[in-house]
Amino acid sequence: MMKLLFYFVLYPISILPLQLLYALFYPFYLLITYIIKYRKKVTSENIECSFPEWTPSQKHHLYKQYQHHLTHIAAEMLKMLTISRKNLKKRYYCSNPELLNQLYHQGKSVILVSSHYNNWEWMVLALDSMFEHHGIGVGKANSNKEFERLINKARTRYGTEVVFADHVRETFEQYITTNTPCAYMMLSDQSPNNLKKAYYTTFLNQDSAMIYGAEYFAKKYDFPVFYYQVIKDKPGYYHVELELITDQPLNTVYGEITEKYVQLLEKTIKNQPQYWLWSHRRWKNRGKPRPTLDPKP
C-alpha cells in the first residue's frame, strides 16, 4: 500500500513546480491551524516556556508563522522525491565549503551538527554533492520500514549515505579503515532516547537534555566539529553557513563542544524562531530530576 502511495500519488504530484505545491498545500495550513489544530498544545507550550517575556499576541503570531512554515516544509519534502540535482544545487548550497574541503585534502573527516531548522531534508539530499567529503546523514530509524526504505531511496540518490544511530560506530570504523574522509551530519536538537547519556544545559530558557553523541564521537575519533546554519533566502531557496566549533576536540573538556553548539543554535532560533520545529516534544521530561549521567552512547 505504501509503495502504491509513493509511486502513483506522491511521486507524480512532486513533479509539479514548487510554487504550485506551495499553493496546493495552503489549505493544509488552514486545516492544521484553525480546524484540527495540529499539536497546538505542544507547540504553544514550547513557545510559552522559551519566550516567557513575550506578549500573548507575539506568541500567537509565532505559532501561525510556524504553522505556515510547516506546510512549506511539507511541500519541499514532497518535492525532494523528484527534484533534479541541478535544481537542488541552485536552491540549496553552502556559502563557505572551503572550510570543509581543505580538511578533505588533509584526509580528515568532520562532524556537522545542527537542528531541525529550516529544510533539513534537502541537506541530507545535497550533502554528498555539497562538499568533497563523502556525505553521511545520521538519523533515527522509522517504525514503518517500508516507508523508511522508500524515503531513503529518494534521500540517497545523489550519493549521500544514511545510517541509523545503532550502526554509527561500525560506519565510523569502516571509513577510518578505508581512509575515506566523511562529513557526518548529525541533528542534535531532538529529545534523547537515553537521558543518562545526555548533556544537560539551559537551552531556550529551560533545563534541557541535549544529545551528546556528536561530542562523544568527535572526541573518540578526533574529528573537527562544525555548526551549520541553514538560512532561508526566500521560499524554496536556502544557503548553508559553516562555523567551526573546534578542530581540536581532544583538547576540550566534557560538554564544551555541546555547549558551544547549544549557544549557536539558540542564537539561530532567536533570530528567526518561526523556522524551528516547535511541534516536536523536546522537553518530554520538563520538571523531572536529572538522572545519573553516563555519557557513553
C-alpha positions as YAML, in Angstrom:
chain: A
units: angstrom
residues:
- id: 1
  name: MET
  ca: [0.00, 0.00, 0.00]
- id: 2
  name: MET
  ca: [2.78, 2.41, 0.93]
- id: 3
  name: LYS
  ca: [4.60, 1.62, -2.31]
- id: 4
  name: LEU
  ca: [1.49, 2.38, -4.34]
- id: 5
  name: LEU
  ca: [1.03, 5.67, -2.49]
- id: 6
  name: PHE
  ca: [4.63, 6.68, -3.22]
- id: 7
  name: TYR
  ca: [4.77, 5.80, -6.89]
- id: 8
  name: PHE
  ca: [1.22, 6.59, -8.02]
- id: 9
  name: VAL
  ca: [0.33, 9.58, -5.82]
- id: 10
  name: LEU
  ca: [3.30, 11.29, -4.17]
- id: 11
  name: TYR
  ca: [5.83, 10.98, -7.00]
- id: 12
  name: PRO
  ca: [3.51, 12.35, -9.73]
- id: 13
  name: ILE
  ca: [2.48, 15.28, -7.52]
- id: 14
  name: SER
  ca: [6.09, 16.05, -6.63]
- id: 15
  name: ILE
  ca: [6.87, 16.69, -10.30]
- id: 16
  name: LEU
  ca: [4.80, 19.88, -10.15]
- id: 17
  name: PRO
  ca: [6.65, 23.22, -9.79]
- id: 18
  name: LEU
  ca: [7.40, 24.09, -6.17]
- id: 19
  name: GLN
  ca: [5.32, 27.29, -6.26]
- id: 20
  name: LEU
  ca: [2.32, 25.24, -7.30]
- id: 21
  name: LEU
  ca: [3.00, 22.78, -4.50]
- id: 22
  name: TYR
  ca: [3.02, 25.67, -2.01]
- id: 23
  name: ALA
  ca: [-0.40, 26.72, -3.32]
- id: 24
  name: LEU
  ca: [-1.73, 23.15, -3.10]
- id: 25
  name: PHE
  ca: [-0.51, 22.88, 0.50]
- id: 26
  name: TYR
  ca: [-2.01, 26.21, 1.63]
- id: 27
  name: PRO
  ca: [-5.37, 24.62, 2.60]
- id: 28
  name: PHE
  ca: [-3.39, 22.32, 4.92]
- id: 29
  name: TYR
  ca: [-2.11, 25.43, 6.72]
- id: 30
  name: LEU
  ca: [-5.72, 26.47, 7.35]
- id: 31
  name: LEU
  ca: [-6.60, 22.91, 8.37]
- id: 32
  name: ILE
  ca: [-3.79, 22.37, 10.90]
- id: 33
  name: THR
  ca: [-4.01, 25.90, 12.30]
- id: 34
  name: TYR
  ca: [-7.73, 26.53, 12.67]
- id: 35
  name: ILE
  ca: [-9.54, 23.19, 12.43]
- id: 36
  name: ILE
  ca: [-7.60, 20.17, 13.70]
- id: 37
  name: LYS
  ca: [-5.02, 22.41, 15.44]
- id: 38
  name: TYR
  ca: [-2.12, 20.04, 14.89]
- id: 39
  name: ARG
  ca: [-0.05, 19.63, 18.07]
- id: 40
  name: LYS
  ca: [-1.15, 23.05, 19.25]
- id: 41
  name: LYS
  ca: [-0.72, 22.18, 22.92]
- id: 42
  name: VAL
  ca: [2.89, 21.01, 22.47]
- id: 43
  name: THR
  ca: [3.80, 23.88, 20.13]
- id: 44
  name: SER
  ca: [2.23, 26.56, 22.31]
- id: 45
  name: GLU
  ca: [3.80, 25.19, 25.48]
- id: 46
  name: ASN
  ca: [7.25, 25.11, 23.87]
- id: 47
  name: ILE
  ca: [6.87, 28.70, 22.68]
- id: 48
  name: GLU
  ca: [5.50, 29.84, 26.05]
- id: 49
  name: CYS
  ca: [8.40, 28.35, 28.01]
- id: 50
  name: SER
  ca: [11.02, 29.54, 25.53]
- id: 51
  name: PHE
  ca: [9.81, 33.14, 25.37]
- id: 52
  name: PRO
  ca: [8.05, 33.87, 28.70]
- id: 53
  name: GLU
  ca: [8.71, 37.60, 28.28]
- id: 54
  name: TRP
  ca: [6.68, 37.79, 25.07]
- id: 55
  name: THR
  ca: [3.11, 39.06, 24.94]
- id: 56
  name: PRO
  ca: [0.28, 36.62, 24.11]
- id: 57
  name: SER
  ca: [-0.12, 38.25, 20.69]
- id: 58
  name: GLN
  ca: [3.60, 37.76, 19.92]
- id: 59
  name: LYS
  ca: [3.38, 34.09, 20.87]
- id: 60
  name: HIS
  ca: [0.25, 33.56, 18.80]
- id: 61
  name: HIS
  ca: [1.87, 35.30, 15.82]
- id: 62
  name: LEU
  ca: [4.88, 32.96, 16.07]
- id: 63
  name: TYR
  ca: [2.51, 29.98, 16.28]
- id: 64
  name: LYS
  ca: [0.82, 31.00, 13.00]
- id: 65
  name: GLN
  ca: [4.16, 31.75, 11.32]
- id: 66
  name: TYR
  ca: [5.41, 28.33, 12.34]
- id: 67
  name: GLN
  ca: [2.31, 26.54, 11.05]
- id: 68
  name: HIS
  ca: [2.72, 28.27, 7.69]
- id: 69
  name: HIS
  ca: [6.40, 27.30, 7.58]
- id: 70
  name: LEU
  ca: [5.47, 23.71, 8.42]
- id: 71
  name: THR
  ca: [3.28, 23.45, 5.32]
- id: 72
  name: HIS
  ca: [6.11, 24.87, 3.18]
- id: 73
  name: ILE
  ca: [8.46, 22.23, 4.60]
- id: 74
  name: ALA
  ca: [5.89, 19.53, 3.80]
- id: 75
  name: ALA
  ca: [5.72, 20.77, 0.19]
- id: 76
  name: GLU
  ca: [9.51, 20.85, -0.06]
- id: 77
  name: MET
  ca: [9.81, 17.35, 1.39]
- id: 78
  name: LEU
  ca: [7.43, 16.15, -1.28]
- id: 79
  name: LYS
  ca: [9.47, 17.97, -3.93]
- id: 80
  name: MET
  ca: [12.57, 16.17, -2.61]
- id: 81
  name: LEU
  ca: [11.31, 12.97, -4.24]
- id: 82
  name: THR
  ca: [11.89, 14.25, -7.78]
- id: 83
  name: ILE
  ca: [13.96, 17.46, -7.63]
- id: 84
  name: SER
  ca: [16.87, 17.32, -10.07]
- id: 85
  name: ARG
  ca: [20.47, 17.64, -8.94]
- id: 86
  name: LYS
  ca: [20.82, 20.85, -10.99]
- id: 87
  name: ASN
  ca: [17.72, 22.41, -9.44]
- id: 88
  name: LEU
  ca: [18.79, 21.33, -5.95]
- id: 89
  name: LYS
  ca: [22.23, 22.94, -6.34]
- id: 90
  name: LYS
  ca: [20.54, 26.18, -7.37]
- id: 91
  name: ARG
  ca: [18.19, 26.12, -4.39]
- id: 92
  name: TYR
  ca: [20.43, 24.68, -1.68]
- id: 93
  name: TYR
  ca: [24.14, 25.42, -1.45]
- id: 94
  name: CYS
  ca: [26.94, 26.16, 1.03]
- id: 95
  name: SER
  ca: [28.43, 29.66, 1.05]
- id: 96
  name: ASN
  ca: [31.79, 28.62, 2.57]
- id: 97
  name: PRO
  ca: [32.51, 24.98, 1.59]
- id: 98
  name: GLU
  ca: [36.26, 25.65, 1.57]
- id: 99
  name: LEU
  ca: [36.28, 25.24, 5.38]
- id: 100
  name: LEU
  ca: [35.48, 21.57, 4.90]
- id: 101
  name: ASN
  ca: [37.20, 20.97, 1.59]
- id: 102
  name: GLN
  ca: [40.61, 21.95, 2.97]
- id: 103
  name: LEU
  ca: [40.19, 19.28, 5.66]
- id: 104
  name: TYR
  ca: [39.24, 16.75, 2.99]
- id: 105
  name: HIS
  ca: [42.59, 17.33, 1.30]
- id: 106
  name: GLN
  ca: [44.23, 16.70, 4.67]
- id: 107
  name: GLY
  ca: [42.42, 13.35, 4.84]
- id: 108
  name: LYS
  ca: [40.26, 14.42, 7.81]
- id: 109
  name: SER
  ca: [36.65, 13.52, 8.43]
- id: 110
  name: VAL
  ca: [34.34, 16.05, 10.09]
- id: 111
  name: ILE
  ca: [31.15, 16.15, 12.12]
- id: 112
  name: LEU
  ca: [28.44, 18.63, 11.17]
- id: 113
  name: VAL
  ca: [25.90, 19.46, 13.87]
- id: 114
  name: SER
  ca: [22.66, 21.35, 13.54]
- id: 115
  name: SER
  ca: [18.94, 21.03, 14.17]
- id: 116
  name: HIS
  ca: [15.52, 20.63, 12.60]
- id: 117
  name: TYR
  ca: [15.70, 24.21, 11.42]
- id: 118
  name: ASN
  ca: [14.51, 25.32, 8.00]
- id: 119
  name: ASN
  ca: [14.80, 22.50, 5.46]
- id: 120
  name: TRP
  ca: [16.87, 19.66, 6.93]
- id: 121
  name: GLU
  ca: [15.75, 17.02, 4.39]
- id: 122
  name: TRP
  ca: [17.30, 18.87, 1.46]
- id: 123
  name: MET
  ca: [20.52, 18.99, 3.48]
- id: 124
  name: VAL
  ca: [20.56, 15.19, 3.54]
- id: 125
  name: LEU
  ca: [19.88, 15.05, -0.19]
- id: 126
  name: ALA
  ca: [22.55, 17.67, -1.05]
- id: 127
  name: LEU
  ca: [25.23, 16.69, 1.46]
- id: 128
  name: ASP
  ca: [27.37, 14.41, -0.71]
- id: 129
  name: SER
  ca: [27.31, 16.92, -3.59]
- id: 130
  name: MET
  ca: [27.90, 19.97, -1.42]
- id: 131
  name: PHE
  ca: [31.37, 19.00, -0.18]
- id: 132
  name: GLU
  ca: [34.27, 16.86, -1.35]
- id: 133
  name: HIS
  ca: [33.79, 14.57, 1.66]
- id: 134
  name: HIS
  ca: [31.55, 11.54, 1.39]
- id: 135
  name: GLY
  ca: [28.29, 12.71, 2.99]
- id: 136
  name: ILE
  ca: [26.64, 10.61, 5.69]
- id: 137
  name: GLY
  ca: [23.40, 11.54, 7.41]
- id: 138
  name: VAL
  ca: [22.93, 10.05, 10.87]
- id: 139
  name: GLY
  ca: [19.32, 9.60, 11.94]
- id: 140
  name: LYS
  ca: [16.75, 7.60, 13.82]
- id: 141
  name: ALA
  ca: [15.12, 4.54, 12.30]
- id: 142
  name: ASN
  ca: [11.46, 4.87, 11.32]
- id: 143
  name: SER
  ca: [8.96, 2.43, 12.75]
- id: 144
  name: ASN
  ca: [7.45, 1.96, 9.27]
- id: 145
  name: LYS
  ca: [10.17, 0.02, 7.47]
- id: 146
  name: GLU
  ca: [8.59, 0.20, 4.03]
- id: 147
  name: PHE
  ca: [8.27, 3.99, 4.28]
- id: 148
  name: GLU
  ca: [11.83, 4.16, 5.57]
- id: 149
  name: ARG
  ca: [13.14, 2.19, 2.59]
- id: 150
  name: LEU
  ca: [11.26, 4.33, 0.07]
- id: 151
  name: ILE
  ca: [12.18, 7.70, 1.58]
- id: 152
  name: ASN
  ca: [15.84, 6.69, 1.97]
- id: 153
  name: LYS
  ca: [15.95, 5.70, -1.69]
- id: 154
  name: ALA
  ca: [15.00, 9.30, -2.50]
- id: 155
  name: ARG
  ca: [17.34, 10.82, 0.10]
- id: 156
  name: THR
  ca: [20.39, 8.93, -1.08]
- id: 157
  name: ARG
  ca: [20.05, 9.12, -4.87]
- id: 158
  name: TYR
  ca: [22.72, 11.85, -5.16]
- id: 159
  name: GLY
  ca: [25.33, 10.00, -3.14]
- id: 160
  name: THR
  ca: [24.57, 10.74, 0.50]
- id: 161
  name: GLU
  ca: [24.57, 7.69, 2.74]
- id: 162
  name: VAL
  ca: [22.04, 7.39, 5.58]
- id: 163
  name: VAL
  ca: [22.86, 5.38, 8.70]
- id: 164
  name: PHE
  ca: [20.93, 4.94, 11.90]
- id: 165
  name: ALA
  ca: [22.15, 5.51, 15.43]
- id: 166
  name: ASP
  ca: [22.66, 1.84, 16.21]
- id: 167
  name: HIS
  ca: [25.10, 1.47, 13.29]
- id: 168
  name: VAL
  ca: [27.09, 4.68, 13.69]
- id: 169
  name: ARG
  ca: [30.10, 3.05, 15.36]
- id: 170
  name: GLU
  ca: [30.50, 0.47, 12.61]
- id: 171
  name: THR
  ca: [30.23, 3.20, 9.96]
- id: 172
  name: PHE
  ca: [32.94, 5.32, 11.59]
- id: 173
  name: GLU
  ca: [35.23, 2.30, 11.84]
- id: 174
  name: GLN
  ca: [34.54, 1.23, 8.26]
- id: 175
  name: TYR
  ca: [35.54, 4.56, 6.72]
- id: 176
  name: ILE
  ca: [38.50, 5.06, 9.04]
- id: 177
  name: THR
  ca: [39.80, 1.67, 7.89]
- id: 178
  name: THR
  ca: [39.47, 2.65, 4.22]
- id: 179
  name: ASN
  ca: [40.88, 6.17, 4.83]
- id: 180
  name: THR
  ca: [37.76, 7.78, 3.40]
- id: 181
  name: PRO
  ca: [37.17, 11.36, 4.63]
- id: 182
  name: CYS
  ca: [33.49, 11.71, 5.53]
- id: 183
  name: ALA
  ca: [31.18, 14.52, 6.61]
- id: 184
  name: TYR
  ca: [28.79, 13.18, 9.24]
- id: 185
  name: MET
  ca: [25.58, 15.20, 9.53]
- id: 186
  name: MET
  ca: [24.01, 14.95, 12.99]
- id: 187
  name: LEU
  ca: [20.77, 16.64, 14.02]
- id: 188
  name: SER
  ca: [21.24, 17.20, 17.73]
- id: 189
  name: ASP
  ca: [18.12, 19.01, 18.90]
- id: 190
  name: GLN
  ca: [15.63, 16.20, 19.40]
- id: 191
  name: SER
  ca: [14.91, 14.72, 22.80]
- id: 192
  name: PRO
  ca: [17.49, 12.00, 23.66]
- id: 193
  name: ASN
  ca: [16.22, 8.44, 24.00]
- id: 194
  name: ASN
  ca: [18.56, 7.72, 26.91]
- id: 195
  name: LEU
  ca: [18.63, 10.62, 29.37]
- id: 196
  name: LYS
  ca: [21.57, 9.10, 31.26]
- id: 197
  name: LYS
  ca: [23.73, 9.72, 28.20]
- id: 198
  name: ALA
  ca: [22.51, 13.28, 27.58]
- id: 199
  name: TYR
  ca: [24.25, 16.56, 28.24]
- id: 200
  name: TYR
  ca: [22.27, 18.92, 30.45]
- id: 201
  name: THR
  ca: [22.27, 22.66, 30.00]
- id: 202
  name: THR
  ca: [19.98, 25.68, 29.79]
- id: 203
  name: PHE
  ca: [18.52, 25.98, 26.32]
- id: 204
  name: LEU
  ca: [15.79, 28.45, 25.35]
- id: 205
  name: ASN
  ca: [15.20, 29.41, 28.97]
- id: 206
  name: GLN
  ca: [14.72, 25.78, 30.06]
- id: 207
  name: ASP
  ca: [16.66, 22.97, 31.69]
- id: 208
  name: SER
  ca: [17.34, 20.77, 28.67]
- id: 209
  name: ALA
  ca: [18.74, 17.33, 27.89]
- id: 210
  name: MET
  ca: [20.79, 17.52, 24.70]
- id: 211
  name: ILE
  ca: [22.04, 14.65, 22.57]
- id: 212
  name: TYR
  ca: [25.72, 14.08, 23.41]
- id: 213
  name: GLY
  ca: [26.61, 11.76, 20.53]
- id: 214
  name: ALA
  ca: [28.27, 14.33, 18.26]
- id: 215
  name: GLU
  ca: [30.69, 15.39, 21.00]
- id: 216
  name: TYR
  ca: [31.34, 11.82, 22.06]
- id: 217
  name: PHE
  ca: [32.31, 10.67, 18.56]
- id: 218
  name: ALA
  ca: [34.31, 13.83, 17.85]
- id: 219
  name: LYS
  ca: [36.47, 13.14, 20.90]
- id: 220
  name: LYS
  ca: [36.64, 9.40, 20.28]
- id: 221
  name: TYR
  ca: [37.92, 9.82, 16.71]
- id: 222
  name: ASP
  ca: [39.45, 13.32, 16.96]
- id: 223
  name: PHE
  ca: [37.19, 14.75, 14.25]
- id: 224
  name: PRO
  ca: [36.72, 18.54, 13.86]
- id: 225
  name: VAL
  ca: [33.19, 19.74, 14.61]
- id: 226
  name: PHE
  ca: [31.29, 22.38, 12.65]
- id: 227
  name: TYR
  ca: [27.95, 24.02, 13.27]
- id: 228
  name: TYR
  ca: [25.96, 24.54, 10.11]
- id: 229
  name: GLN
  ca: [23.18, 27.08, 9.91]
- id: 230
  name: VAL
  ca: [20.53, 26.76, 7.21]
- id: 231
  name: ILE
  ca: [19.40, 30.23, 6.14]
- id: 232
  name: LYS
  ca: [16.23, 30.79, 4.14]
- id: 233
  name: ASP
  ca: [16.86, 33.32, 1.36]
- id: 234
  name: LYS
  ca: [13.29, 33.12, 0.05]
- id: 235
  name: PRO
  ca: [10.67, 30.36, -0.24]
- id: 236
  name: GLY
  ca: [12.37, 27.30, -1.72]
- id: 237
  name: TYR
  ca: [15.88, 28.77, -1.63]
- id: 238
  name: TYR
  ca: [18.43, 28.21, 1.15]
- id: 239
  name: HIS
  ca: [22.11, 28.51, 1.81]
- id: 240
  name: VAL
  ca: [24.23, 26.83, 4.46]
- id: 241
  name: GLU
  ca: [26.85, 28.66, 6.51]
- id: 242
  name: LEU
  ca: [29.54, 26.71, 8.37]
- id: 243
  name: GLU
  ca: [31.11, 27.79, 11.66]
- id: 244
  name: LEU
  ca: [33.94, 25.89, 13.33]
- id: 245
  name: ILE
  ca: [33.20, 24.73, 16.86]
- id: 246
  name: THR
  ca: [36.56, 23.04, 17.35]
- id: 247
  name: ASP
  ca: [39.31, 21.45, 15.29]
- id: 248
  name: GLN
  ca: [40.93, 20.04, 18.44]
- id: 249
  name: PRO
  ca: [38.19, 18.09, 20.22]
- id: 250
  name: LEU
  ca: [40.69, 16.18, 22.37]
- id: 251
  name: ASN
  ca: [41.68, 19.47, 24.00]
- id: 252
  name: THR
  ca: [38.12, 20.25, 25.13]
- id: 253
  name: VAL
  ca: [36.53, 19.45, 28.47]
- id: 254
  name: TYR
  ca: [33.32, 17.48, 28.90]
- id: 255
  name: GLY
  ca: [30.35, 19.39, 27.47]
- id: 256
  name: GLU
  ca: [32.38, 22.17, 25.87]
- id: 257
  name: ILE
  ca: [31.54, 21.16, 22.29]
- id: 258
  name: THR
  ca: [27.86, 20.59, 23.01]
- id: 259
  name: GLU
  ca: [27.59, 23.83, 24.98]
- id: 260
  name: LYS
  ca: [29.06, 25.82, 22.09]
- id: 261
  name: TYR
  ca: [26.63, 24.15, 19.72]
- id: 262
  name: VAL
  ca: [23.71, 24.98, 22.02]
- id: 263
  name: GLN
  ca: [24.72, 28.64, 22.12]
- id: 264
  name: LEU
  ca: [24.96, 28.83, 18.32]
- id: 265
  name: LEU
  ca: [21.64, 27.04, 17.84]
- id: 266
  name: GLU
  ca: [19.86, 29.28, 20.34]
- id: 267
  name: LYS
  ca: [21.19, 32.36, 18.54]
- id: 268
  name: THR
  ca: [19.89, 30.98, 15.22]
- id: 269
  name: ILE
  ca: [16.45, 30.22, 16.65]
- id: 270
  name: LYS
  ca: [16.06, 33.56, 18.39]
- id: 271
  name: ASN
  ca: [16.97, 35.37, 15.19]
- id: 272
  name: GLN
  ca: [14.14, 33.72, 13.20]
- id: 273
  name: PRO
  ca: [12.18, 31.42, 15.54]
- id: 274
  name: GLN
  ca: [9.45, 30.55, 13.04]
- id: 275
  name: TYR
  ca: [11.79, 28.20, 11.19]
- id: 276
  name: TRP
  ca: [12.46, 25.76, 14.05]
- id: 277
  name: LEU
  ca: [10.43, 22.57, 14.55]
- id: 278
  name: TRP
  ca: [8.37, 23.69, 17.55]
- id: 279
  name: SER
  ca: [5.83, 20.85, 17.41]
- id: 280
  name: HIS
  ca: [8.41, 18.25, 18.49]
- id: 281
  name: ARG
  ca: [8.28, 17.15, 22.15]
- id: 282
  name: ARG
  ca: [11.77, 18.38, 23.02]
- id: 283
  name: TRP
  ca: [11.22, 18.71, 26.74]
- id: 284
  name: LYS
  ca: [9.49, 15.41, 27.49]
- id: 285
  name: ASN
  ca: [10.95, 15.39, 30.99]
- id: 286
  name: ARG
  ca: [10.23, 19.02, 31.83]
- id: 287
  name: GLY
  ca: [10.23, 19.36, 35.62]
- id: 288
  name: LYS
  ca: [11.67, 15.91, 36.33]
- id: 289
  name: PRO
  ca: [15.00, 15.47, 38.18]
- id: 290
  name: ARG
  ca: [18.13, 14.74, 36.17]
- id: 291
  name: PRO
  ca: [19.25, 11.10, 36.10]
- id: 292
  name: THR
  ca: [22.78, 9.97, 36.98]
- id: 293
  name: LEU
  ca: [24.81, 10.62, 33.85]
- id: 294
  name: ASP
  ca: [26.85, 8.12, 31.87]
- id: 295
  name: PRO
  ca: [27.92, 9.87, 28.62]
- id: 296
  name: LYS
  ca: [28.75, 6.78, 26.58]
- id: 297
  name: PRO
  ca: [26.46, 6.46, 23.52]
...
